[in-house]
Amino acid sequence: MTTTRLMLLASLLTAGGLVMGGCAKVPEGEQEIEGVRFESEIVTAGDALEISYRVVNDADTDVYVVDSVPTYANGALQPASADTVYVLGSGGSRAEVSKRVFALPEDKSFAQMPAVGWAKLASGEEMKRNISVPLPLEEYRPFTDDSVPDLPDPVEEVIFCVGVLDLRDLYPKGVPAEVTGLAHSDSAAESQQIFCSNSAAVG
């Protein structure tokens, strides 16, 4: 199949820190972090989505970009991997491919809570990443209840989202050096702003 390049230049942040998305509503998170910028490009190439993105921290504080997602193998939770992404529904025939934290479902408890890893960005720093997601997309959600939308069938559009965390409320004295990530939780979700690309056609 001819490689189809679908350029997704996510809108830069306004002064208030909001991302401009497509027509359908995209997740935004609980936090607004003024001074963080996000750009993303999605390329549909054969049997994969090739996603590249850039996060720039021009804020006056350190931020933490969700950079790795836990996986399951042989029924057991495995360490978070930078090559893993969540794949879930985003309304209608659109899918969300993402690296972010989620609030806990109501009335749920877990023997071992999945935890994401992060990349620390000091003020003035930036990070660039490239990930490859096989097609057709396979659903991978942090929770199996209806708190997270199911992957639609068929998938006609996709967005890519990444979570950026301001952890000053969770760690008033600074994030300890030995802490390299955090579990999904309400408090984590409240510390996160979610940046998303515009929608792109799949196929």
Salt bridges, closest charged atoms under 4 A:
GLU39 OE1 - ARG54 NH1 3.37
GLU41 OE2 - ARG5 NH2 2.32
ASP58 OD2 - ARG37 NH2 3.09
ASP62 OD2 - LYS120 NZ 3.53
ASP67 OD1 - ARG129 NE 2.99
GLU96 OE2 - ARG100 NE 2.74
GLU126 OE2 - ARG54 NE 3.04
GLU139 OE1 - ARG141 NE 3.64
ASP150 OD1 - ARG141 NH1 3.02
ASP166 OD2 - ARG168 NH2 2.73
